[in-house]
Amino acid sequence: MQFCISLISFSVTIIRSGMNNYFWIVLSWFLFLTALSEANAQSSNNSLFNFGIWQTFGEPFNTSEQPEVKGGLTNFRWKEIEPSPGVWDWTSFDLSLLQRSVTKLPTIIMVYTGTDAPDWLYTNGVPKVKQYDSKDNMIGYLPYYKNDKYKFYFKRMITQVRKHVSSLQGQMRKQIIAVQACYGRTGDYITYYGTVDKRYELSGTDIFELFKEFSLYFYNEYKNTSPKIYVLYNPKNKGQDQCQWVINNCPDSWIKTGAIGHGYQLNDEVTKAGWLYNILIGAYRINCCRSKFATLPYNIHTI
């Protein structure tokens, strides 16, 4: 009778190998086990809980040449898998997963919204929020996340991705161990950059409520997957409230630690020490808490 709350920190760096440039991440995984009814537990393959170096933003690789790599991220853009409303194109999605399935290593999938949301949203009732710098130059635009039509389309996309992933067969399906819940630009917490029209300004409370709403939707979509696909959440950098909310409301989930997990700088270290440490060793640590930091045989930053 147990479940796992995993707290994950990413350290990002660059490795140059041969003729190619690769981006890699060093993963530090902190695992917490606590009680839960076995009736709610889904099958999971713990052999995919690979600690160490994971690849991101790169092409599939030869595991015999890079045996130290233990997994990878696979990133997709919403606008590419739903090029028009309700029309789904899984060609590049499936090809990427097929190529990675050869490695038989675990994969975390991410589907970006924000700047990667489809432009047809803005002709289907979703306000386009233009962002301006201090000189009133437009620096980009994002969807109005609080808009009901945006929520409808965004949640529909989450559901369709989950359904498609569930339909995959063999190693393509087996390798998918988690999905990161991406809400803002890339996998970030929801925010706008620069200034926006006052009609579309979002308060901290507004954003937290959206985080809760979308997080619960992701959680409910993936909680019964088998083999288990975990949801990886990315609270705001100083996100004690968001982190605690996920622990309380989305059991059996993974949490990204934000900026402090990058390793190459220590922003928020003192701030987080007062609450993150207590989570690591506190009431959630019933059976074990384990972490691993990889030291790489390359001329890069190590933890």
Stockholm file with secondary structure:
# STOCKHOLM 1.0

chainA/1-303         MQFCISLISFSVTIIRSGMNNYFWIVLSWFLFLTALSEANAQSSNNSLFNFGIWQTFGEPFNTSEQPEVKGGLTNFRWKEIEPSPGVWDWTSFDLSLLQRSVTKLPTIIMVYTGTDAPDWLYTNGVPKVKQYDSKDNMIGYLPYYKNDKYKFYFKRMITQVRKHVSSLQGQMRKQIIAVQACYGRTGDYITYYGTVDKRYELSGTDIFELFKEFSLYFYNEYKNTSPKIYVLYNPKNKGQDQCQWVINNCPDSWIKTGAIGHGYQLNDEVTKAGWLYNILIGAYRINCCRSKFATLPYNIHTI
#=GR chainA/1-303 SS CCEEEEEEEEEEEEEEETTEEEEEEEEEEEEEEECCCGGGCCCCCGGGCCCEEEEESSCCCCTTTCTTEEEEEEEEEHHHHCSBTTBCCCHHHHHHHHHHHTTTCCEEEEEEBGGGSCGGGGGTTCCEEEEECTTSCEEEEEECTTCHHHHHHHHHHHHHHHHHHHHCCHHHHHTEEEEECCCSBBTCCSCCCSBCCGGGCCCHHHHHHHHHHHHHHHHHHHTTCSSCCEEEECCCTTCHHHHHHHHHHSCSCEEECGGGGGSSCCTTHHHHHTTHHHHHHSTTCSSCEECCCCCCSSSSCCC
#=GC SS_cons         CCEEEEEEEEEEEEEEETTEEEEEEEEEEEEEEECCCGGGCCCCCGGGCCCEEEEESSCCCCTTTCTTEEEEEEEEEHHHHCSBTTBCCCHHHHHHHHHHHTTTCCEEEEEEBGGGSCGGGGGTTCCEEEEECTTSCEEEEEECTTCHHHHHHHHHHHHHHHHHHHHCCHHHHHTEEEEECCCSBBTCCSCCCSBCCGGGCCCHHHHHHHHHHHHHHHHHHHTTCSSCCEEEECCCTTCHHHHHHHHHHSCSCEEECGGGGGSSCCTTHHHHHTTHHHHHHSTTCSSCEECCCCCCSSSSCCC
//
